[in-house]
């Protein structure tokens, strides 16, 4: 996983639109860096929100390694899908 993720990638993780992610950033629920090309969310922040979502919905604790693997796989799958493969 890159050090920073796009709003689209975090949207994949949270199962919401990039616009919803931008709204969460503006509301202070997600920390991000604003760049000319848009917001970038630090990897650690993306993992934090992913952990909160998974543990709340599944009522299941996940290890750091398991969480990072799940997020990496989700992003890779969506990137391949967008690339047509």
Secondary structure, DSSP 8 states (H G I E B T S, - for coil): --SEEEHHHHHHHHTS-HHHHHHHHHHTSS--EEETTEEEEEHHHHHHHHHHHHHHHH-----HHHHHHHHHHHHHHHHHHHHT-
